[in-house]
Amino acid sequence: MAGTFNIADLFESLVRAIPGRTALVSGAHRLTFAQLDERADRLADVLRGRGVGPRDHVGLHLYNGHPFVEAMIACFKLRAVPINLNYRYVAAELRPLCVDADLVGIVTQRELLPVVAEAARGTGAAATVLALDDGSGVTVPGLEARDYEQALAAATPRQDYGPRSGDDLWVIYTGGTTGKPKGVMWRHEDIFFAGLQGGRPGGDPVTSPEEVVAHASDPDNAMRLLPAAPFIHGAAQLGAWISMFTGGPLVLQPGRSFDAKRCVELIGEEQLTTITLVGDAMARPIADVLAAGTYDTSSLLAVASAGAILSPAVRDRLQELLPDALILNNFGSTETGHQGSAYPGSETGADGRPSFAMDEHSLVLDDDLQPIAPGSGTLGKLARGGHIPLGYYKDEAKTAERFVTIGGKRFALPGDMATVEGDGRITVYGRGSNCINTGGEKVFPEEVEEALKAHPDVFDALVVGVADDRWMQRVAAVVQPRAGARPDLATLQAHCRTLIAGYKVPRQVSLVAAVERYPSGKPDYAWAKSIAEKEMVS
C-alpha cells in the first residue's frame, strides 16, 4: 500500500487478510471479502473494456443492494469515480446531473431504463449502460444496455491495476435541498479520516494503512452495521465503508424503499451491532415497529442518526424501546464528513438542543471569520478544517463561497449556524438559508419542528417562513398527523408554548397526508413552503 490511504488499496488489503470472512449481506446474497472482491474485479474488467479509466465518472443509478457496493469498489480499483444518482428523479431532473457530472456510463436498474434513455440521450452517459435484472423485462429501443450479471459472468477477474494514491477522487453529489445538486470532491485520504473516522470508529484514528488491517483482523472489532438510508445519500455510503473497514459485515435491506419492519427484523437475524439512519423520518417508523411487536434486539449497541438530528421526543422514545443501546445524534455533512456526536445527556445548549462534542478542527466563526469565544452566546457560522474536500465539481463560485482560507488554513463552511457552549461543545441551530425572520427575531425551523413532533398527535412536521405584511415573515407549520388524529392550530400552539418562546410558535398550520422528504430523509422545504403559502391566514 506504500503508506497511502486509498480506498481500493485498503479494501484489497482486507481481502488478503480476511478473505473468508463475510463482508456483505444483502437479501439472499452473502459475500465473503474474497467473493466481493472477485465480483468487483469482474465489473472493473467490464468497465475497463469500455474505456473507463482514471478520473472517469460512472453513474450509480441503483437501489440499495450488493451491486451498488460492487460498483463503488470496481470504480475505485480503476481509479475511476462513482457518482451517486437519485433513482427517484424523473428524466428532466436526471439529465442535468448526467451532464454536470460528465458521466461516461451508468449502472442502473432495468425498470429505470426509460428514464436513463431520456436523461442520457446525446451525452457520454449513454456510452456504457449496465442494467441490473429486476424482473421487469424493460427494454428501450435504441439504447444499448448490457445485462449486469451476464457482463460479470463473461468478464475476467484481472487484478493488473496500476498504482493508486490517496489523491484519487471520491465525488458525492449532495441531495440538492437548496438549489441544484453539487458534486463534492474528496481525496481518498481526506475522506478516510474525515468521513470514515480514520478506520477506527469511536477511537483514535489509525496512523498507517497497516493498522487498518490489524484492527479489522480482530473479529472483536468488527461492526455488524445496517445503513438504513439509500446509498444515493452520502451518509449511507460512508457508513458502509466504516463497517467494512472494521472487518464487517455490512448488512443491507435491499430494494427501492426503506422498510422499517424489515430493518428491525434484521437486528436479530444478523445480530446487528449498529444501525445508521437519517433523522425522525426513519427513526419514528422504527420506533413504531418496535412498540408494536417483540423482536430480538439484544445485539444492538448503537442507533446513530446522521444527516438530520433526532428530535428529543423521538430520541427518547427509541431509548425507551432500546434501553441497552446508545442513541446518538451524529453531526456532519457531505462537505465536512463526520464532525461530532451528541451523546445522551449532552443537551447543554439553549432550549435543550443537542450540543456536539467536535474535534479540534471544528470552529464557530463570526461575520469576520474569527473564532467565537466559548460561552459568549454569539451565533456564528460552523466551520471545519483539517481533512476537507477540494471543493465542488465544476463550480468555482460555490467552492469559493463554501471553502475559505483563514490564517493559511482551509476551512469548509457547510452553511450551519451554531454557538459554542462554555464547556466547548457546539450547539447547531440549522441552515441559515432556512432561518425565518419574524419581526426581527430569528427562528430556526428545526427547533419548532422538534416542539411540534413532541405532541402525541403529530407524526411529522416541517416549518417554513411565509410572507407577512406586519412581521415580514410568519412561522408556518406543515404537519402530518398520526392516524386518526387531527390537531388544530390552537392545540398545537398551546403545546409549543410550553417548549419554545412565543415568537417561535407557529401562526398557521397545514395538515397533510404525508410530509414530503428527499430519499435521504432530509426535508423538502420548497414543497413545504408551497403548501404553507396556499394556507390563507390573516
Residue pairs with C-beta under 8 A, 6 or more apart in sequence:
1 9
1 10
1 13
1 209
1 210
2 163
3 208
3 209
4 164
4 165
4 166
4 189
4 209
5 166
5 188
5 189
5 192
5 193
5 209
6 76
6 164
6 165
6 166
6 168
6 188
6 189
7 76
7 168
7 170
7 188
7 192
7 241
8 73
8 76
8 77
8 79
8 161
8 164
8 168
9 164
9 209
10 192
10 199
10 209
10 212
10 245
11 37
11 73
11 76
11 244
12 37
12 77
13 209
13 212
13 213
14 33
14 212
14 213
14 216
14 244
14 245
14 247
15 33
15 34
15 36
15 37
17 213
17 216
17 217
18 33
18 216
18 217
18 247
19 32
19 33
19 34
19 37
20 32
20 33
20 34
21 32
21 33
21 219
21 222
21 247
21 248
21 249
22 30
22 31
22 32
22 248
22 249
23 31
23 32
23 33
23 35
23 36
23 244
23 248
23 249
23 250
24 30
24 31
24 36
24 66
24 69
24 244
24 248
24 249
24 250
24 252
25 31
25 249
25 250
25 251
25 252
25 270
26 64
26 65
26 66
26 69
26 251
26 252
26 254
27 65
27 252
27 254
29 65
29 66
31 39
31 66
33 248
36 66
36 69
36 70
36 73
37 73
38 157
39 66
39 70
39 152
40 70
40 73
40 74
40 77
41 74
41 77
41 157
41 158
41 159
42 152
42 153
42 155
42 156
42 157
43 70
43 71
43 74
43 151
43 152
43 155
44 74
44 75
44 77
44 78
44 158
44 161
45 155
45 156
45 157
45 158
46 130
46 146
46 151
46 152
46 155
47 58
47 74
47 75
47 78
47 80
47 105
47 128
48 78
49 155
50 105
50 127
50 128
51 104
51 127
51 128
52 58
52 75
52 78
52 80
52 104
52 105
52 128
53 78
53 79
53 80
54 78
54 79
54 80
54 168
55 79
55 80
55 81
55 169
56 78
56 80
56 81
56 104
57 80
57 81
57 83
57 101
57 102
57 103
57 104
57 171
58 71
58 75
58 80
58 81
58 82
58 83
58 103
58 104
58 105
58 106
58 107
58 128
59 83
59 85
59 98
59 101
59 103
59 105
59 106
59 107
59 108
59 125
60 68
60 71
60 72
60 82
60 83
60 84
60 85
60 106
60 107
60 231
61 85
61 87
61 94
61 106
61 107
61 108
61 109
61 112
61 116
62 68
62 71
62 87
62 107
62 108
62 109
62 132
62 231
63 87
63 109
63 230
63 254
63 255
63 256
64 230
64 231
64 236
64 252
64 253
64 254
64 255
65 132
65 252
65 254
65 255
66 252
66 254
67 107
67 132
67 148
68 231
69 231
69 240
69 250
69 252
71 82
71 107
72 82
72 237
74 80
75 81
75 82
76 82
76 164
76 168
76 170
76 188
77 161
78 161
79 161
79 162
79 164
79 168
81 169
81 170
81 171
82 170
82 171
83 101
83 103
83 171
83 173
83 183
84 172
84 173
84 231
84 232
84 233
84 234
84 237
85 94
85 97
85 98
85 106
85 173
85 232
86 93
86 94
86 97
86 175
86 181
86 232
86 519
87 108
87 109
87 112
87 230
87 232
87 256
87 519
88 519
89 97
89 115
89 119
90 115
91 114
91 115
91 118
91 119
94 115
94 116
94 119
95 118
95 119
95 120
95 123
96 180
97 119
97 173
97 181
98 106
98 119
98 120
98 123
98 125
99 123
100 180
100 181
100 183
100 393
100 394
101 171
101 173
101 183
101 393
102 124
102 394
103 120
103 123
103 124
103 125
104 124
104 125
104 127
104 128
105 124
105 125
105 127
105 128
105 129
105 130
106 116
106 120
106 125
106 126
106 128
106 129
106 130
107 129
107 130
107 132
107 148
108 116
108 129
108 130
108 131
108 132
108 145
109 131
109 132
109 134
109 136
110 131
110 132
110 133
110 134
110 136
110 137
110 138
110 145
111 134
111 136
111 138
113 129
113 131
113 138
113 139
113 140
113 143
113 145
114 138
114 140
116 125
116 129
116 140
116 143
116 145
117 126
117 140
117 142
117 143
119 125
120 126
120 129
126 143
126 144
129 143
129 144
129 145
129 146
130 145
130 146
130 147
130 148
130 151
131 145
131 146
131 147
131 148
132 148
132 149
133 147
133 148
133 149
139 145
165 188
166 187
166 188
166 189
166 190
166 192
167 187
167 188
167 189
168 187
168 188
169 185
169 186
169 187
169 188
170 186
170 187
170 188
170 191
171 183
171 184
171 185
171 186
171 393
172 183
172 184
172 186
172 234
172 237
172 334
173 181
173 182
173 183
173 184
174 181
174 182
174 183
174 184
174 234
174 334
174 335
175 181
175 232
175 233
175 518
175 519
175 520
175 522
176 182
176 518
177 518
177 522
177 523
177 524
177 525
178 415
178 431
178 433
182 392
182 393
182 395
182 398
183 392
183 393
183 394
183 395
184 234
184 334
184 335
184 389
184 391
184 392
184 393
185 389
185 390
185 391
185 392
185 393
186 194
186 195
186 337
186 389
186 390
187 389
187 390
189 387
190 387
190 388
190 389
191 238
191 337
191 387
191 389
192 198
192 199
192 387
193 205
193 386
193 387
194 336
194 337
194 338
194 384
194 386
194 387
194 388
195 234
195 238
195 332
195 337
195 338
196 238
196 241
196 242
196 245
196 337
196 338
197 205
197 242
197 338
198 204
198 205
198 206
199 205
199 206
199 211
199 212
199 215
199 245
200 206
200 211
200 215
201 223
201 242
201 246
206 212
206 215
212 245
215 221
215 246
215 247
216 222
216 245
216 246
216 247
217 247
218 247
219 247
221 246
221 247
222 246
222 247
222 248
222 249
223 242
223 243
223 246
223 247
223 248
223 273
223 274
224 243
224 248
224 249
224 251
224 270
224 271
224 272
224 273
224 274
224 299
225 239
225 240
225 242
225 243
225 248
225 250
225 251
225 272
225 273
225 274
225 275
225 276
226 251
226 252
226 253
226 263
226 266
226 267
226 270
226 272
226 274
226 275
226 276
227 235
227 236
227 239
227 240
227 243
227 250
227 252
227 275
227 276
228 236
228 253
228 258
228 263
228 275
228 276
228 277
228 278
228 282
228 286
229 235
229 236
229 239
229 258
229 276
229 277
229 278
229 282
229 307
229 520
229 521
230 236
230 258
230 519
230 520
231 237
231 240
232 519
232 520
233 278
233 307
233 519
233 520
233 521
234 307
234 334
235 276
235 278
235 306
235 307
235 332
235 520
236 276
238 306
238 337
238 338
239 276
239 306
240 250
243 249
243 250
243 274
244 250
249 270
251 266
251 270
251 272
253 259
253 262
253 263
253 266
258 282
258 285
260 282
260 285
260 286
260 288
260 289
261 289
263 275
263 286
264 286
264 289
264 290
264 293
264 295
264 297
265 295
266 272
267 275
267 295
267 296
267 297
267 299
267 300
268 295
268 296
268 297
268 298
268 299
271 299
272 299
272 300
273 299
273 300
273 301
273 302
274 300
274 301
274 302
274 303
274 304
275 286
275 300
275 302
275 303
275 304
276 303
276 304
276 305
276 306
276 330
277 283
277 286
277 303
277 304
277 305
277 306
277 521
278 305
278 306
278 307
278 308
278 520
278 521
278 522
279 305
279 307
279 308
279 309
279 310
279 521
279 522
280 308
280 310
280 311
280 314
280 453
280 460
281 308
281 460
281 515
281 517
281 521
282 305
282 521
283 303
283 305
283 310
283 314
283 315
283 318
284 314
284 317
284 459
284 460
286 303
286 318
287 314
287 317
287 318
287 321
289 295
290 297
290 318
290 321
290 322
291 317
291 321
297 322
297 325
298 324
300 322
300 324
300 325
301 325
301 326
302 325
302 326
302 327
302 328
303 318
303 322
303 325
303 326
303 327
303 328
304 328
304 329
304 330
304 341
305 328
305 329
305 330
306 330
306 331
306 332
306 338
307 332
307 333
307 520
307 521
307 522
308 521
308 522
308 523
309 329
309 331
309 342
309 354
309 428
309 446
310 318
310 327
310 329
311 449
311 450
311 453
311 454
312 347
312 352
312 450
312 454
313 450
313 453
313 454
314 453
315 327
315 329
318 325
318 327
319 325
319 327
319 344
326 343
326 344
327 344
328 341
328 342
328 343
329 341
329 342
329 354
329 356
330 338
330 340
330 341
330 342
331 338
331 339
331 340
331 341
331 342
331 356
331 358
331 428
332 338
332 339
332 340
333 339
333 414
333 416
335 384
335 388
335 389
335 402
335 412
335 414
336 384
336 388
336 412
336 414
337 384
337 387
337 388
339 356
339 358
339 359
339 362
339 384
340 356
340 357
340 358
340 359
340 362
340 426
341 356
341 357
342 354
342 355
342 356
342 357
343 357
346 354
346 355
346 356
346 357
346 425
347 353
347 354
347 355
348 355
348 421
348 423
348 425
348 427
349 355
349 419
349 421
349 425
349 427
350 419
350 427
351 447
351 499
351 500
353 427
353 428
353 429
353 447
353 450
354 427
354 428
355 421
355 423
355 425
355 426
355 427
356 425
356 426
356 427
356 428
357 425
358 425
358 426
359 386
361 384
361 385
361 386
361 387
362 382
362 383
362 384
362 385
362 426
363 371
363 372
363 382
363 383
363 384
363 385
363 411
364 371
364 372
364 378
364 380
364 381
364 382
364 383
364 418
364 419
364 420
364 426
365 371
365 372
365 380
365 381
365 383
365 406
365 411
365 413
366 372
366 378
366 380
366 381
367 380
369 381
369 404
369 406
372 378
372 380
372 419
372 420
373 420
374 420
374 421
374 422
374 423
374 424
375 420
375 421
375 422
376 419
376 420
377 419
378 419
379 417
379 418
379 419
379 429
379 442
380 417
380 418
380 419
381 413
381 415
381 416
381 417
381 418
381 432
382 413
382 414
382 416
382 417
382 418
382 426
382 428
383 404
383 406
383 411
383 412
383 413
384 411
384 412
384 414
385 409
385 410
385 411
385 412
388 403
388 410
388 411
388 412
389 403
389 412
391 398
391 399
391 402
391 403
392 398
392 399
392 402
401 413
402 412
402 413
402 414
402 415
403 410
403 411
403 412
403 413
404 410
404 411
404 413
405 411
415 431
415 432
415 433
416 428
416 429
416 430
416 431
416 432
417 428
417 429
417 430
417 431
417 432
417 435
417 444
418 426
418 427
418 428
418 429
419 426
419 427
419 429
420 426
420 427
421 427
429 444
429 446
429 447
430 444
430 445
430 446
430 447
434 444
434 445
434 464
434 525
435 442
435 443
435 444
435 445
436 442
436 443
436 444
436 445
436 463
436 464
436 465
436 473
436 475
437 443
437 465
437 472
437 473
438 465
438 468
438 471
438 472
438 473
438 474
438 475
438 503
439 470
439 471
439 472
439 503
440 472
441 503
441 504
443 465
443 475
443 503
443 504
445 462
445 463
445 464
445 523
445 525
447 500
447 504
448 463
448 475
448 477
448 496
448 500
448 504
448 505
448 506
449 461
449 462
449 463
450 499
451 495
451 496
451 499
451 500
451 504
452 458
452 461
452 463
452 477
452 479
452 492
452 495
452 496
452 506
453 459
453 460
453 461
454 495
454 499
455 487
455 491
455 492
455 495
456 482
456 485
457 481
457 482
457 485
457 486
457 487
457 491
458 479
458 480
458 481
458 482
458 485
458 487
458 492
459 480
459 481
459 482
459 483
459 515
460 479
460 480
460 514
460 515
461 477
461 478
461 479
461 480
461 515
462 477
462 478
462 515
462 523
462 524
462 525
462 528
463 475
463 476
463 477
463 478
463 506
463 528
464 476
464 478
464 525
464 528
464 529
464 532
465 473
465 474
465 475
465 476
466 473
466 474
466 476
466 508
466 529
466 532
466 533
466 535
467 473
467 533
468 474
468 507
474 507
474 508
475 504
475 505
475 506
475 507
476 506
476 507
476 508
476 509
476 510
476 532
476 535
477 492
477 506
477 508
477 509
477 510
477 532
478 509
478 510
478 512
478 515
478 528
478 531
478 532
479 487
479 492
479 509
479 510
479 511
479 512
479 515
480 511
480 512
480 513
480 514
480 515
481 487
481 511
486 511
487 509
487 511
488 509
489 506
489 508
489 509
492 506
492 509
493 505
493 506
496 504
496 505
496 506
497 505
507 537
508 532
508 535
508 537
509 535
510 531
510 532
510 534
510 535
512 531
515 523
515 528
516 524
516 527
516 528
517 523
517 524
518 524
